[in-house]
């Protein structure tokens, strides 16, 4: 790495951490500066800064300071793995932000048109704000925003209008006892998959975040008519699509 030496105050300023936090990391042996000035002031090298990056990544992933110290001290410690884990979480957070953008965009359209906005609309927006922080990443939301702009509002509204019809058709097949492998159900499952990919762009990380959101936020799925029984049926239909012929 490039030769770098920063005093504790400069490192605190550059990272947004407090000097007190850096001193604490030093005291517990988590991040000891590799050098000192002639007068004894701490100097953090490039290697120290890299270690600090790993510490913060693990901390954001929910590790305690004790667990971080143990992880960094392991012989099989992988800096790449830490970065990959943090990248995955960042991507999840992006998708959360994308859904928040969708809610705010819908709310803004209502307000511009002077349409009445109910308390439930605002509650759903607040709900989206909290969910996005849990399930999507900034990187995913950036990608989703780019897709939204590429598709245009008209295409997005058409897709949004199609979902209730598709869900209703799938529910009708389920209630009639149709085999998930039957052609009518396969056709619906194929379209279901196409609409999901229109939203996610085929990004497996975004698809996983979307699945996690529906699993962990059942009120959202229920509001869209995606109850567990229906989703289990859809899952069987999707499995039939993937099964070798």
NORVENCOR-V185136 format. One record per residue. N is the residue number from 0. RES is the residue in three letters. SS is DSSP state (alpha for helix, beta for strand, coil for the rest). PHI is phi in whole degrees, 0 to 359 (NA if undefined). OMEGA is omega in radians with two decimals (none if undefined). Layout:
n=N res=RES ss=SS phi=PHI omega=OMEGA
n=N res=RES ss=SS phi=PHI omega=OMEGA
//
This chain:
n=0 res=UNK ss=coil phi=NA omega=-3.13
n=1 res=UNK ss=coil phi=298 omega=-3.13
n=2 res=UNK ss=coil phi=295 omega=-3.12
n=3 res=UNK ss=coil phi=215 omega=3.02
n=4 res=UNK ss=beta phi=222 omega=-3.11
n=5 res=UNK ss=beta phi=238 omega=2.99
n=6 res=UNK ss=beta phi=286 omega=-3.03
n=7 res=UNK ss=alpha phi=299 omega=-3.14
n=8 res=UNK ss=alpha phi=294 omega=3.12
n=9 res=UNK ss=alpha phi=293 omega=3.11
n=10 res=UNK ss=alpha phi=296 omega=3.11
n=11 res=UNK ss=alpha phi=298 omega=-3.13
n=12 res=UNK ss=alpha phi=295 omega=-3.09
n=13 res=UNK ss=alpha phi=288 omega=-3.05
n=14 res=UNK ss=alpha phi=257 omega=-3.08
n=15 res=UNK ss=coil phi=83 omega=3.08
n=16 res=UNK ss=coil phi=277 omega=3.07
n=17 res=UNK ss=coil phi=273 omega=3.07
n=18 res=UNK ss=alpha phi=299 omega=3.14
n=19 res=UNK ss=alpha phi=300 omega=3.14
n=20 res=UNK ss=alpha phi=296 omega=3.13
n=21 res=UNK ss=alpha phi=295 omega=3.07
n=22 res=UNK ss=alpha phi=297 omega=3.14
n=23 res=UNK ss=alpha phi=296 omega=3.10
n=24 res=UNK ss=alpha phi=300 omega=3.12
n=25 res=UNK ss=alpha phi=293 omega=-3.08
n=26 res=UNK ss=alpha phi=297 omega=-3.11
n=27 res=UNK ss=coil phi=268 omega=3.08
n=28 res=UNK ss=coil phi=80 omega=-3.12
n=29 res=UNK ss=coil phi=281 omega=3.14
n=30 res=UNK ss=coil phi=216 omega=3.11
n=31 res=UNK ss=coil phi=264 omega=3.12
n=32 res=UNK ss=coil phi=300 omega=-3.06
n=33 res=UNK ss=coil phi=279 omega=-3.09
n=34 res=UNK ss=beta phi=217 omega=3.09
n=35 res=UNK ss=beta phi=218 omega=3.06
n=36 res=UNK ss=coil phi=285 omega=3.13
n=37 res=UNK ss=coil phi=299 omega=-3.13
n=38 res=UNK ss=coil phi=269 omega=3.05
n=39 res=UNK ss=coil phi=95 omega=3.12
n=40 res=UNK ss=coil phi=284 omega=-3.13
n=41 res=UNK ss=beta phi=296 omega=3.02
n=42 res=UNK ss=beta phi=230 omega=-3.12
n=43 res=UNK ss=beta phi=261 omega=-3.11
n=44 res=UNK ss=beta phi=271 omega=3.10
n=45 res=UNK ss=alpha phi=301 omega=3.12
n=46 res=UNK ss=alpha phi=295 omega=3.10
n=47 res=UNK ss=alpha phi=296 omega=-3.13
n=48 res=UNK ss=alpha phi=294 omega=3.09
n=49 res=UNK ss=alpha phi=298 omega=3.12
n=50 res=UNK ss=alpha phi=297 omega=3.11
n=51 res=UNK ss=alpha phi=298 omega=3.09
n=52 res=UNK ss=alpha phi=300 omega=3.11
n=53 res=UNK ss=alpha phi=295 omega=3.14
n=54 res=UNK ss=alpha phi=300 omega=-3.10
n=55 res=UNK ss=alpha phi=292 omega=3.10
n=56 res=UNK ss=alpha phi=298 omega=3.13
n=57 res=UNK ss=alpha phi=294 omega=3.11
n=58 res=UNK ss=alpha phi=297 omega=3.13
n=59 res=UNK ss=alpha phi=291 omega=3.08
n=60 res=UNK ss=coil phi=276 omega=3.07
n=61 res=UNK ss=coil phi=101 omega=3.12
n=62 res=UNK ss=coil phi=287 omega=3.00
n=63 res=UNK ss=coil phi=283 omega=3.13
n=64 res=UNK ss=alpha phi=298 omega=3.11
n=65 res=UNK ss=alpha phi=295 omega=3.12
n=66 res=UNK ss=alpha phi=293 omega=3.11
n=67 res=UNK ss=alpha phi=296 omega=3.14
n=68 res=UNK ss=alpha phi=300 omega=3.14
n=69 res=UNK ss=alpha phi=294 omega=-3.12
n=70 res=UNK ss=alpha phi=295 omega=-3.12
n=71 res=UNK ss=alpha phi=293 omega=-3.12
n=72 res=UNK ss=coil phi=273 omega=-3.11
n=73 res=UNK ss=coil phi=287 omega=-3.13
n=74 res=UNK ss=coil phi=295 omega=-3.11
n=75 res=UNK ss=coil phi=264 omega=3.14
n=76 res=UNK ss=coil phi=302 omega=-3.13
n=77 res=UNK ss=coil phi=236 omega=3.08
n=78 res=UNK ss=alpha phi=298 omega=3.13
n=79 res=UNK ss=alpha phi=299 omega=-3.12
n=80 res=UNK ss=alpha phi=296 omega=3.11
n=81 res=UNK ss=alpha phi=298 omega=-3.14
n=82 res=UNK ss=alpha phi=297 omega=-3.13
n=83 res=UNK ss=alpha phi=295 omega=3.12
n=84 res=UNK ss=alpha phi=296 omega=3.14
n=85 res=UNK ss=alpha phi=292 omega=3.10
n=86 res=UNK ss=alpha phi=296 omega=3.12
n=87 res=UNK ss=alpha phi=300 omega=3.14
n=88 res=UNK ss=alpha phi=295 omega=3.13
n=89 res=UNK ss=alpha phi=297 omega=3.12
n=90 res=UNK ss=alpha phi=294 omega=3.10
n=91 res=UNK ss=alpha phi=297 omega=-3.14
n=92 res=UNK ss=alpha phi=293 omega=3.13
n=93 res=UNK ss=alpha phi=297 omega=-3.14
n=94 res=UNK ss=alpha phi=296 omega=3.08
n=95 res=UNK ss=alpha phi=300 omega=3.14
n=96 res=UNK ss=alpha phi=294 omega=3.13
n=97 res=UNK ss=alpha phi=296 omega=3.13
n=98 res=UNK ss=alpha phi=293 omega=3.06
n=99 res=UNK ss=alpha phi=297 omega=3.10
n=100 res=UNK ss=alpha phi=301 omega=3.13
n=101 res=UNK ss=alpha phi=298 omega=3.14
n=102 res=UNK ss=alpha phi=295 omega=-3.13
n=103 res=UNK ss=alpha phi=294 omega=3.11
n=104 res=UNK ss=alpha phi=296 omega=3.11
n=105 res=UNK ss=alpha phi=296 omega=3.13
n=106 res=UNK ss=alpha phi=295 omega=3.14
n=107 res=UNK ss=alpha phi=296 omega=3.13
n=108 res=UNK ss=alpha phi=297 omega=3.11
n=109 res=UNK ss=alpha phi=296 omega=-3.11
n=110 res=UNK ss=alpha phi=291 omega=3.11
n=111 res=UNK ss=alpha phi=297 omega=-3.12
n=112 res=UNK ss=coil phi=275 omega=-3.12
n=113 res=UNK ss=coil phi=58 omega=3.09
n=114 res=UNK ss=coil phi=279 omega=3.11
n=115 res=UNK ss=coil phi=295 omega=3.12
n=116 res=UNK ss=coil phi=247 omega=-3.08
n=117 res=UNK ss=coil phi=279 omega=3.07
n=118 res=UNK ss=alpha phi=299 omega=-3.14
n=119 res=UNK ss=alpha phi=296 omega=3.10
n=120 res=UNK ss=alpha phi=299 omega=3.13
n=121 res=UNK ss=alpha phi=292 omega=3.11
n=122 res=UNK ss=alpha phi=297 omega=3.12
n=123 res=UNK ss=alpha phi=295 omega=3.11
n=124 res=UNK ss=alpha phi=293 omega=3.09
n=125 res=UNK ss=alpha phi=298 omega=3.12
n=126 res=UNK ss=alpha phi=301 omega=3.12
n=127 res=UNK ss=alpha phi=296 omega=3.14
n=128 res=UNK ss=alpha phi=302 omega=-3.10
n=129 res=UNK ss=alpha phi=286 omega=-3.13
n=130 res=UNK ss=alpha phi=292 omega=-3.09
n=131 res=UNK ss=alpha phi=299 omega=3.14
n=132 res=UNK ss=alpha phi=293 omega=-3.08
n=133 res=UNK ss=alpha phi=261 omega=-2.89
n=134 res=UNK ss=alpha phi=244 omega=-3.08
n=135 res=UNK ss=coil phi=232 omega=-3.08
n=136 res=UNK ss=coil phi=243 omega=3.09
n=137 res=UNK ss=alpha phi=302 omega=3.14
n=138 res=UNK ss=alpha phi=296 omega=3.13
n=139 res=UNK ss=alpha phi=294 omega=3.14
n=140 res=UNK ss=alpha phi=294 omega=3.10
n=141 res=UNK ss=alpha phi=297 omega=3.11
n=142 res=UNK ss=alpha phi=295 omega=3.13
n=143 res=UNK ss=alpha phi=294 omega=3.10
n=144 res=UNK ss=alpha phi=295 omega=3.10
n=145 res=UNK ss=alpha phi=297 omega=3.11
n=146 res=UNK ss=alpha phi=293 omega=3.12
n=147 res=UNK ss=alpha phi=299 omega=-3.14
n=148 res=UNK ss=alpha phi=294 omega=3.14
n=149 res=UNK ss=alpha phi=291 omega=-3.12
n=150 res=UNK ss=alpha phi=285 omega=-3.09
n=151 res=UNK ss=coil phi=89 omega=-3.06
n=152 res=UNK ss=alpha phi=297 omega=-3.10
n=153 res=UNK ss=alpha phi=298 omega=-3.14
n=154 res=UNK ss=alpha phi=296 omega=3.14
n=155 res=UNK ss=alpha phi=295 omega=3.13
n=156 res=UNK ss=alpha phi=295 omega=3.09
n=157 res=UNK ss=alpha phi=296 omega=3.12
n=158 res=UNK ss=alpha phi=295 omega=3.14
n=159 res=UNK ss=alpha phi=299 omega=3.13
n=160 res=UNK ss=alpha phi=286 omega=-3.12
n=161 res=UNK ss=alpha phi=284 omega=-3.07
n=162 res=UNK ss=alpha phi=305 omega=-3.13
n=163 res=UNK ss=alpha phi=301 omega=3.12
n=164 res=UNK ss=alpha phi=293 omega=-3.13
n=165 res=UNK ss=alpha phi=294 omega=3.12
n=166 res=UNK ss=alpha phi=298 omega=3.13
n=167 res=UNK ss=alpha phi=297 omega=3.14
n=168 res=UNK ss=alpha phi=294 omega=3.13
n=169 res=UNK ss=alpha phi=294 omega=3.12
n=170 res=UNK ss=alpha phi=297 omega=3.13
n=171 res=UNK ss=alpha phi=299 omega=3.11
n=172 res=UNK ss=alpha phi=297 omega=-3.13
n=173 res=UNK ss=alpha phi=296 omega=-3.09
n=174 res=UNK ss=alpha phi=292 omega=3.08
n=175 res=UNK ss=coil phi=277 omega=3.12
n=176 res=UNK ss=coil phi=78 omega=-3.12
n=177 res=UNK ss=coil phi=293 omega=3.10
n=178 res=UNK ss=coil phi=294 omega=3.11
n=179 res=UNK ss=coil phi=303 omega=-3.14
n=180 res=UNK ss=coil phi=271 omega=-3.11
n=181 res=UNK ss=coil phi=291 omega=-3.07
n=182 res=UNK ss=alpha phi=298 omega=3.12
n=183 res=UNK ss=alpha phi=300 omega=-3.13
n=184 res=UNK ss=alpha phi=288 omega=3.10
n=185 res=UNK ss=alpha phi=299 omega=3.12
n=186 res=UNK ss=alpha phi=296 omega=3.10
n=187 res=UNK ss=alpha phi=294 omega=3.13
n=188 res=UNK ss=alpha phi=296 omega=3.11
n=189 res=UNK ss=alpha phi=298 omega=3.12
n=190 res=UNK ss=alpha phi=292 omega=3.10
n=191 res=UNK ss=alpha phi=303 omega=3.14
n=192 res=UNK ss=alpha phi=295 omega=3.13
n=193 res=UNK ss=alpha phi=297 omega=3.14
n=194 res=UNK ss=alpha phi=291 omega=3.09
n=195 res=UNK ss=alpha phi=297 omega=-3.12
n=196 res=UNK ss=alpha phi=290 omega=3.05
n=197 res=UNK ss=alpha phi=296 omega=3.12
n=198 res=UNK ss=alpha phi=281 omega=-3.02
n=199 res=UNK ss=alpha phi=271 omega=-3.07
n=200 res=UNK ss=coil phi=69 omega=-3.12
n=201 res=UNK ss=coil phi=78 omega=3.12
n=202 res=UNK ss=coil phi=286 omega=-3.09
n=203 res=UNK ss=alpha phi=298 omega=3.12
n=204 res=UNK ss=alpha phi=294 omega=3.12
n=205 res=UNK ss=alpha phi=291 omega=3.10
n=206 res=UNK ss=alpha phi=299 omega=3.12
n=207 res=UNK ss=alpha phi=295 omega=3.12
n=208 res=UNK ss=alpha phi=296 omega=3.12
n=209 res=UNK ss=alpha phi=295 omega=3.10
n=210 res=UNK ss=alpha phi=297 omega=3.13
n=211 res=UNK ss=alpha phi=298 omega=3.13
n=212 res=UNK ss=alpha phi=300 omega=-3.13
n=213 res=UNK ss=alpha phi=294 omega=3.14
n=214 res=UNK ss=alpha phi=287 omega=-3.04
n=215 res=UNK ss=alpha phi=267 omega=3.12
n=216 res=UNK ss=coil phi=236 omega=-3.04
n=217 res=UNK ss=alpha phi=300 omega=-3.14
n=218 res=UNK ss=alpha phi=295 omega=3.11
n=219 res=UNK ss=alpha phi=290 omega=3.13
n=220 res=UNK ss=alpha phi=298 omega=3.14
n=221 res=UNK ss=alpha phi=297 omega=-3.14
n=222 res=UNK ss=alpha phi=296 omega=3.12
n=223 res=UNK ss=coil phi=271 omega=-3.13
n=224 res=UNK ss=coil phi=84 omega=-3.12
n=225 res=UNK ss=coil phi=261 omega=-3.14
n=226 res=UNK ss=coil phi=287 omega=-3.08
n=227 res=UNK ss=alpha phi=305 omega=-3.12
n=228 res=UNK ss=alpha phi=296 omega=3.13
n=229 res=UNK ss=alpha phi=294 omega=-3.08
n=230 res=UNK ss=alpha phi=292 omega=3.06
n=231 res=UNK ss=alpha phi=294 omega=3.10
n=232 res=UNK ss=alpha phi=294 omega=3.11
n=233 res=UNK ss=alpha phi=298 omega=3.12
n=234 res=UNK ss=alpha phi=300 omega=3.10
n=235 res=UNK ss=alpha phi=294 omega=3.12
n=236 res=UNK ss=alpha phi=294 omega=3.10
n=237 res=UNK ss=alpha phi=297 omega=3.12
n=238 res=UNK ss=alpha phi=298 omega=3.10
n=239 res=UNK ss=alpha phi=294 omega=3.10
n=240 res=UNK ss=alpha phi=296 omega=-3.07
n=241 res=UNK ss=alpha phi=275 omega=-3.09
n=242 res=UNK ss=coil phi=290 omega=3.11
n=243 res=UNK ss=coil phi=296 omega=-3.13
n=244 res=UNK ss=coil phi=273 omega=none
//
